[in-house]
Amino acid sequence: METYYQPKDLSKFGEIGKDAPELAKKFFEYYEAVFAEGELTEREKALIALAVAHAVQCPYCIDAYTQACLEKGSNLAEMTEAVHVATAIRGGASLVHGVQMRNVATKLSL
């Protein structure tokens, strides 16, 4: 079965700048700086990235940051908990917009 997502394409990410090399260079420099050890460890940043990858539903990022988390010493329980944190925030963000729905419904029901 063919799908839009091809895991082998992840290795081609560096080619994204082929037709805009200066922009790609700036992006990759920024990306590298963001993921360097700082106030947060590289391990913590990988867990955050894994959670965000699930929230934005990027299969390439999920693959990449699952591997990064494992390489940086995270275990499956920690990774699963990070995904649950992202799920709770994403779900909560959807639910809190229910206040907007209720405000509009109340206004229109007058």
Residue frames relative to the residue before (quaternion, step in Angstrom):
aa qw qx qy qz dx dy dz
M 1.0000 0.0000 0.0000 0.0000 0.00 0.00 0.00
E 0.3168 -0.7496 0.5506 0.1857 3.56 -0.84 0.94
T 0.0681 -0.7710 0.6319 0.0391 3.51 -1.14 0.71
Y 0.6290 -0.5256 0.4162 0.3936 3.53 -1.29 0.31
Y 0.7043 0.4428 -0.2379 0.5013 3.55 1.04 -0.85
Q 0.0279 -0.7809 0.6237 -0.0226 3.55 -0.80 1.08
P 0.4125 -0.7462 0.4558 0.2555 3.64 -0.28 1.17
K 0.6325 0.5475 -0.3442 0.4262 3.61 0.99 -0.71
D 0.5797 0.6059 -0.3725 0.3976 3.60 1.17 -0.43
L 0.5099 0.6502 -0.4257 0.3688 3.60 1.16 -0.42
S 0.6631 0.5145 -0.3086 0.4476 3.58 0.97 -0.78
K 0.6430 0.5219 -0.3167 0.4624 3.60 1.25 -0.25
F 0.3591 0.7755 -0.4695 0.2220 3.59 1.27 -0.04
G 0.6377 0.5552 -0.3270 0.4220 3.59 0.98 -0.77
E 0.6180 0.5636 -0.3317 0.4364 3.57 1.22 -0.47
I 0.4572 0.7246 -0.4310 0.2833 3.58 1.24 -0.26
G 0.7095 0.4600 -0.2577 0.4676 3.56 1.16 -0.53
K 0.2825 0.8087 -0.4805 0.1877 3.57 1.27 0.14
D 0.7967 0.2832 -0.1387 0.5156 3.58 0.88 -0.91
A 0.7450 0.2214 -0.1794 0.6031 3.57 1.31 0.11
P 0.0571 -0.8770 0.4758 0.0365 3.58 0.72 1.08
E 0.6558 0.5144 -0.3337 0.4403 3.61 0.93 -0.74
L 0.6529 0.4958 -0.3144 0.4786 3.57 0.99 -0.79
A 0.6438 0.5148 -0.3205 0.4666 3.57 0.96 -0.85
K 0.6259 0.5420 -0.3358 0.4491 3.58 0.95 -0.86
K 0.6653 0.4972 -0.2970 0.4712 3.58 0.91 -0.92
F 0.6513 0.5107 -0.3223 0.4594 3.57 0.92 -0.87
F 0.7126 0.4643 -0.2752 0.4482 3.58 0.75 -1.01
E 0.5982 0.5307 -0.3630 0.4784 3.61 1.11 -0.55
Y 0.6537 0.5046 -0.3003 0.4773 3.56 0.95 -0.90
Y 0.6473 0.5360 -0.3017 0.4502 3.56 0.90 -1.00
E 0.6640 0.5011 -0.2918 0.4721 3.57 0.91 -0.93
A 0.6577 0.5085 -0.3065 0.4636 3.58 0.96 -0.84
V 0.6379 0.5380 -0.3265 0.4440 3.58 0.97 -0.84
F 0.7683 0.3900 -0.1997 0.4666 3.57 0.87 -0.91
A 0.4673 0.6534 -0.4588 0.3797 3.59 1.26 0.13
E 0.6324 -0.5172 0.4130 0.4025 3.55 -1.21 0.53
G 0.1087 0.7733 -0.6149 0.1100 3.57 -0.92 0.93
E 0.7980 -0.1089 0.1361 0.5769 3.55 -0.77 -1.01
L 0.7153 0.3047 -0.1956 0.5977 3.54 1.23 -0.59
T 0.4861 -0.6413 0.5009 0.3186 3.55 -1.12 0.62
E 0.6348 -0.5051 0.4053 0.4215 3.56 -1.26 0.29
R 0.6115 0.5525 -0.3410 0.4522 3.59 1.08 -0.70
E 0.6680 0.4909 -0.3015 0.4711 3.59 0.90 -0.92
K 0.6517 0.5135 -0.3131 0.4622 3.58 0.98 -0.83
A 0.6339 0.5203 -0.3330 0.4654 3.59 1.03 -0.73
L 0.6400 0.5113 -0.3268 0.4713 3.61 1.02 -0.74
I 0.6306 0.5120 -0.3301 0.4809 3.59 1.00 -0.79
A 0.6615 0.5118 -0.3059 0.4549 3.57 0.90 -0.94
L 0.6325 0.5266 -0.3318 0.4610 3.59 0.99 -0.78
A 0.6606 0.5000 -0.3069 0.4683 3.58 0.94 -0.87
V 0.6623 0.4937 -0.3030 0.4751 3.58 0.92 -0.90
A 0.6054 0.5658 -0.3513 0.4359 3.59 1.02 -0.78
H 0.6629 0.4797 -0.3027 0.4887 3.56 1.03 -0.75
A 0.6478 0.5268 -0.3246 0.4444 3.59 0.98 -0.81
V 0.7466 0.3558 -0.2153 0.5192 3.60 0.99 -0.79
Q 0.3768 -0.7864 0.4210 0.2498 3.55 1.40 0.08
C 0.3275 0.7298 -0.5218 0.2963 3.57 0.82 1.07
P 0.3131 -0.7859 0.4960 0.1959 3.62 -0.25 1.18
Y 0.6106 0.5433 -0.3585 0.4510 3.59 1.07 -0.63
C 0.6723 0.4861 -0.2873 0.4787 3.58 0.95 -0.89
I 0.6064 0.5438 -0.3554 0.4586 3.58 1.02 -0.73
D 0.6550 0.4990 -0.3090 0.4759 3.58 0.91 -0.89
A 0.7007 0.4911 -0.2786 0.4361 3.57 0.76 -1.08
Y 0.7563 0.3966 -0.2271 0.4681 3.60 0.82 -0.91
T 0.5115 0.5644 -0.4357 0.4796 3.58 1.23 -0.15
Q 0.6742 0.4825 -0.2859 0.4806 3.55 0.89 -0.95
A 0.6577 0.5154 -0.3155 0.4497 3.60 0.90 -0.91
C 0.6393 0.5278 -0.3279 0.4531 3.59 0.95 -0.86
L 0.6676 0.4929 -0.3018 0.4693 3.56 0.88 -0.90
E 0.6662 0.5091 -0.3008 0.4545 3.58 0.95 -0.89
K 0.7282 0.4225 -0.2345 0.4860 3.58 1.09 -0.68
G 0.6769 -0.5671 0.2598 0.3907 3.56 1.28 0.37
S 0.4632 0.6534 -0.4746 0.3652 3.60 1.19 0.22
N 0.2904 -0.7346 0.5798 0.1995 3.53 -1.21 0.45
L 0.7186 -0.4692 0.3021 0.4149 3.54 -1.29 0.27
A 0.6218 0.5409 -0.3485 0.4465 3.61 1.04 -0.70
E 0.6601 0.4932 -0.3059 0.4769 3.61 0.94 -0.84
M 0.6621 0.5093 -0.3050 0.4574 3.55 0.94 -0.89
T 0.6482 0.5129 -0.3116 0.4688 3.57 1.00 -0.83
E 0.6433 0.5144 -0.3232 0.4659 3.58 0.99 -0.80
A 0.6259 0.5308 -0.3358 0.4623 3.60 1.01 -0.77
V 0.6451 0.5054 -0.3192 0.4761 3.59 1.00 -0.81
H 0.6428 0.5130 -0.3277 0.4650 3.61 1.01 -0.73
V 0.6000 0.5419 -0.3609 0.4649 3.59 1.06 -0.66
A 0.6646 0.4953 -0.3010 0.4715 3.58 0.89 -0.93
T 0.6436 0.5295 -0.3139 0.4548 3.57 1.01 -0.85
A 0.6537 0.5115 -0.3117 0.4624 3.58 0.96 -0.87
I 0.6662 0.4874 -0.3073 0.4734 3.59 0.93 -0.85
R 0.6644 0.4958 -0.3122 0.4640 3.58 0.91 -0.86
G 0.6608 0.4978 -0.3016 0.4739 3.58 0.97 -0.85
G 0.6549 0.5140 -0.3032 0.4637 3.55 0.97 -0.87
A 0.6337 0.5300 -0.3268 0.4590 3.56 1.04 -0.78
S 0.6387 0.5018 -0.3254 0.4841 3.58 1.07 -0.69
L 0.6846 0.5014 -0.2883 0.4436 3.55 0.88 -0.95
V 0.6581 0.5186 -0.3326 0.4328 3.59 0.90 -0.82
H 0.5923 0.5505 -0.3724 0.4555 3.58 1.17 -0.41
G 0.4769 0.6517 -0.4309 0.4026 3.56 1.30 -0.11
V 0.5594 0.5783 -0.3866 0.4507 3.58 1.18 -0.49
Q 0.6344 0.5151 -0.3233 0.4772 3.59 0.99 -0.82
M 0.6392 0.5249 -0.3199 0.4621 3.58 0.95 -0.89
R 0.6779 0.4930 -0.2933 0.4598 3.55 0.90 -0.94
N 0.6286 0.5325 -0.3352 0.4570 3.60 1.03 -0.77
V 0.6744 0.4827 -0.2908 0.4772 3.59 0.92 -0.91
A 0.6540 0.5131 -0.3158 0.4574 3.59 0.92 -0.89
T 0.6441 0.5146 -0.3176 0.4684 3.59 0.97 -0.84
K 0.6606 0.5138 -0.3001 0.4577 3.58 0.92 -0.94
L 0.7153 0.4517 -0.2574 0.4670 3.59 0.89 -0.94
S 0.6462 0.5336 -0.3175 0.4438 3.59 1.19 -0.50
L 0.5241 0.6608 -0.4084 0.3490 3.59 1.21 -0.23
